[in-house]
Amino acid sequence: MKKSEIYFSIALDDQHVPEAISWRATDAGDTIHFAKAINIALWDRNEAGTMKIDLWTKDMPVNEMKYFCIDTIGSMAESLHRATNDTVMVQKMKQLCEELMKHVEEEEKK
């Protein structure tokens, strides 16, 4: 059986606020990648519930955080489509993304 691992490293300031987020994956070689935010969701087998880790760095602008959340919902819609083929849920999630994009774009015009 093949084994693949993903490693995250979080550099914290004195107040325990993330200053830097880096990650690497064994399938992607030794390259270290940097990120401003991560959102990890796991389905806990024993608890039958979601466990989450949300982190973002101090230099993550608010508008980028909003786009990150919209992109995350869109990615979840694609995953849901591949896993369940539930077109109703997928369409509603995509529709929400479109509405949120319009909201963010209107906010940015102000």
Sequence and secondary structure as in RCSB ss.txt:
>XXXX:A:sequence
MKKSEIYFSIALDDQHVPEAISWRATDAGDTIHFAKAINIALWDRNEAGTMKIDLWTKDMPVNEMKYFCIDTIGS
MAESLHRATNDTVMVQKMKQLCEELMKHVEEEEKK
>XXXX:A:secstr
     EEEEEEE TTS EEEEEEEEGGGTT  EEESEEEEEEEETTTTEEEEEEEE TT  HHHHHHHHHHHHHH
HHHHHHHHH  HHHHHHHHHHHHHHHHHHHHHHH 
